[in-house]
């Protein structure tokens, strides 16, 4: 495997957060996933590749205005423990959905609307950009709380885009701080898994740990 290319901001916090949430909420066999690139999480032994990305609401200008507002807003109603973590580590995701930490600002500022990011990722996997894994997953961090209807329509949209493709995603994960949607793109069904505050804290702290070789 090639080493991860340096980027202008570090995304590995979110990739480790995604990995830990999959282990705890979906299947502990995801423990074998390693953090690489193209796609971001890989398990060579089981031939699984998962791309991790993020999305904002469809009106990008409004979404970015909101991100800027949140980033500059005085932090209110945050516990002392959360405040210490946020200021020490620079990440707010997993602590509070109205907080953007200094280390993650650019990550969200560069996000695309949900359908646009899905179109891009579907095209890339179909073109072989992420290799030729037997099973592909797409893990999306959402910066807005999606309804069940929106998740279902997003799943249908993804399936329509992929129709006829040889290389495609088998499953799509949509992550919100308090729930994870697991969408089976082969059966047009999804499961909504609630996430407790204790689990959020666990994912947060695991995401801060550097990955061991």
C-alpha positions as CSV (number, residue, x, y, z in Angstrom):
1,X,0.0,0.0,0.0
2,X,1.2,3.5,-0.6
3,X,1.3,6.0,2.2
4,X,-1.5,8.5,2.6
5,X,-0.8,11.7,0.7
6,X,-0.4,14.8,2.7
7,X,-3.4,17.2,2.4
8,X,-4.0,20.7,3.6
9,X,-6.1,19.3,6.4
10,X,-6.1,16.0,8.3
11,X,-9.1,13.8,7.7
12,X,-8.0,10.8,9.7
13,X,-9.9,11.8,12.8
14,X,-13.1,11.2,10.8
15,X,-11.8,8.0,9.2
16,X,-11.0,6.6,12.6
17,X,-14.3,7.8,13.9
18,X,-16.1,6.0,11.1
19,X,-14.1,2.8,11.7
20,X,-14.9,2.7,15.4
21,X,-18.6,3.3,14.8
22,X,-18.7,0.5,12.3
23,X,-17.0,-1.9,14.8
24,X,-19.3,-1.0,17.7
25,X,-22.6,-0.5,15.8
26,X,-22.5,-2.8,12.8
27,X,-20.0,-5.7,13.0
28,X,-16.9,-6.2,15.1
29,X,-15.2,-7.8,12.1
30,X,-14.6,-4.3,10.9
31,X,-11.8,-4.3,13.5
32,X,-9.6,-5.5,10.6
33,X,-10.1,-2.2,8.6
34,X,-6.9,-0.2,8.2
35,X,-6.6,3.5,7.3
36,X,-5.2,3.9,3.8
37,X,-6.2,5.9,0.7
38,X,-8.4,5.2,-2.3
39,X,-10.5,4.1,-0.5
40,X,-9.9,5.4,3.0
41,X,-10.6,2.2,5.0
42,X,-9.5,-1.2,3.7
43,X,-9.5,-4.9,4.8
44,X,-7.5,-6.8,2.2
45,X,-8.1,-10.2,3.8
46,X,-11.9,-9.8,3.4
47,X,-11.6,-7.7,0.2
48,X,-13.5,-4.8,1.6
49,X,-13.0,-1.1,0.8
50,X,-14.9,1.8,2.4
51,X,-14.6,5.4,1.2
52,X,-15.3,8.0,3.9
53,X,-16.6,11.5,3.0
54,X,-18.8,14.3,4.2
55,X,-21.8,16.2,2.9
56,X,-23.7,19.4,3.7
57,X,-27.2,20.5,2.8
58,X,-28.1,21.1,-0.8
59,X,-27.9,24.9,-0.6
60,X,-24.1,25.1,-0.3
61,X,-23.9,28.8,0.3
62,X,-26.4,28.6,3.1
63,X,-24.6,25.6,4.6
64,X,-21.2,27.4,4.5
65,X,-22.7,30.5,6.1
66,X,-24.0,28.2,8.8
67,X,-20.6,26.6,9.2
68,X,-18.9,29.9,9.6
69,X,-21.6,31.0,12.1
70,X,-21.1,27.9,14.1
71,X,-17.3,28.2,14.0
72,X,-17.4,31.7,15.3
73,X,-20.3,31.3,17.8
74,X,-19.6,31.4,21.5
75,X,-19.9,27.9,22.9
76,X,-23.0,27.5,25.1
77,X,-24.4,24.7,27.1
78,X,-21.3,22.5,26.8
79,X,-20.1,20.5,29.8
80,X,-16.7,21.2,31.3
81,X,-15.5,17.8,30.1
82,X,-16.6,18.5,26.5
83,X,-15.1,22.0,26.6
84,X,-11.7,20.6,27.7
85,X,-11.7,18.0,25.0
86,X,-12.7,20.4,22.3
87,X,-10.2,23.1,23.2
88,X,-7.4,20.5,23.7
89,X,-7.9,18.4,20.6
90,X,-9.7,20.8,18.3
91,X,-12.6,18.6,17.3
92,X,-16.3,19.0,18.2
93,X,-17.8,16.2,16.2
94,X,-19.2,13.6,18.6
95,X,-19.5,16.1,21.4
96,X,-22.2,18.4,20.1
97,X,-23.8,18.9,16.7
98,X,-23.6,22.7,16.9
99,X,-19.9,22.8,17.5
100,X,-17.1,22.9,14.9
101,X,-13.6,22.5,16.3
102,X,-10.7,24.4,14.9
103,X,-9.1,21.2,13.5
104,X,-12.2,20.2,11.5
105,X,-13.3,23.6,10.1
106,X,-11.7,23.1,6.7
107,X,-13.0,19.5,6.5
108,X,-16.6,20.8,6.7
109,X,-15.9,24.0,4.6
110,X,-14.8,21.8,1.7
111,X,-17.9,19.5,1.9
112,X,-20.3,19.2,-1.1
113,X,-24.1,18.8,-1.1
114,X,-25.2,15.2,-0.5
115,X,-26.3,14.3,-4.0
116,X,-23.3,15.9,-5.6
117,X,-20.8,14.0,-3.4
118,X,-22.7,10.7,-4.1
119,X,-22.5,11.3,-7.8
120,X,-18.8,11.9,-7.6
121,X,-18.1,8.9,-5.5
122,X,-20.3,6.6,-7.6
123,X,-18.5,7.7,-10.7
124,X,-15.1,7.2,-9.1
125,X,-15.8,3.7,-7.8
126,X,-17.2,2.7,-11.2
127,X,-14.1,4.0,-13.0
128,X,-11.8,1.8,-10.7
129,X,-10.4,4.8,-8.8
130,X,-10.8,2.9,-5.6
131,X,-9.4,-0.4,-6.9
132,X,-11.3,-3.6,-7.3
133,X,-12.5,-4.8,-4.0
134,X,-15.2,-7.4,-3.7
135,X,-17.3,-5.3,-1.4
136,X,-17.4,-1.5,-1.4
137,X,-19.0,0.8,1.2
138,X,-19.6,4.5,1.2
139,X,-19.5,6.2,4.6
140,X,-21.0,9.7,4.7
141,X,-20.8,12.2,7.6
142,X,-23.8,14.5,7.3
143,X,-23.8,18.0,8.7
144,X,-27.6,18.1,9.0
145,X,-30.1,15.8,10.5
146,X,-31.7,13.8,7.8
147,X,-35.2,12.4,8.0
148,X,-36.0,8.7,7.3
149,X,-37.7,9.8,4.1
150,X,-34.6,11.7,3.0
151,X,-32.4,8.8,3.7
152,X,-34.7,6.4,1.7
153,X,-34.8,8.8,-1.3
154,X,-31.0,9.2,-1.0
155,X,-30.6,5.4,-1.1
156,X,-32.9,5.1,-4.1
157,X,-31.0,7.9,-5.9
158,X,-27.7,6.1,-5.3
159,X,-29.1,2.8,-6.6
160,X,-30.3,4.4,-9.7
161,X,-26.9,6.0,-10.4
162,X,-25.2,2.7,-9.9
163,X,-27.6,0.7,-12.1
164,X,-25.6,-1.4,-14.6
165,X,-22.2,-0.6,-13.1
166,X,-19.8,-3.5,-12.5
167,X,-18.0,-1.7,-9.7
168,X,-20.4,-0.2,-7.2
169,X,-21.2,0.3,-3.5
170,X,-23.0,-2.5,-1.7
171,X,-23.8,-0.5,1.4
172,X,-24.0,3.2,2.3
173,X,-23.6,4.5,5.8
174,X,-24.9,7.9,6.7
175,X,-23.6,9.1,10.0
176,X,-25.3,11.7,12.2
177,X,-24.0,12.3,15.7
178,X,-27.0,10.5,17.4
179,X,-27.7,7.8,14.8
180,X,-26.1,5.8,12.0
181,X,-28.2,4.8,8.9
182,X,-27.0,1.5,7.4
183,X,-28.4,1.4,3.8
184,X,-28.3,-1.9,1.9
185,X,-28.0,-0.9,-1.7
186,X,-28.6,-4.4,-3.0
187,X,-32.0,-4.7,-1.2
188,X,-33.3,-1.1,-1.0
189,X,-33.6,-1.2,2.8
190,X,-32.0,0.6,5.7
191,X,-31.6,0.3,9.4
192,X,-31.4,3.3,11.7
193,X,-29.1,2.6,14.7
194,X,-29.3,5.0,17.6
195,X,-26.0,6.2,19.2
196,X,-25.8,6.9,22.9
197,X,-23.8,9.8,24.4
198,X,-21.4,7.2,25.9
199,X,-20.9,5.7,22.5
200,X,-20.3,9.1,21.0
201,X,-17.6,9.8,23.6
202,X,-16.0,6.4,22.8
203,X,-15.9,7.1,19.1
204,X,-14.5,10.5,19.7
205,X,-11.6,9.4,21.9
206,X,-10.8,6.4,19.7
207,X,-10.7,8.8,16.7
208,X,-8.0,10.8,18.5
209,X,-5.7,7.8,18.8
210,X,-3.0,7.5,16.2
211,X,-3.4,4.2,14.3
212,X,-0.8,1.6,15.1
213,X,1.0,-0.3,12.4
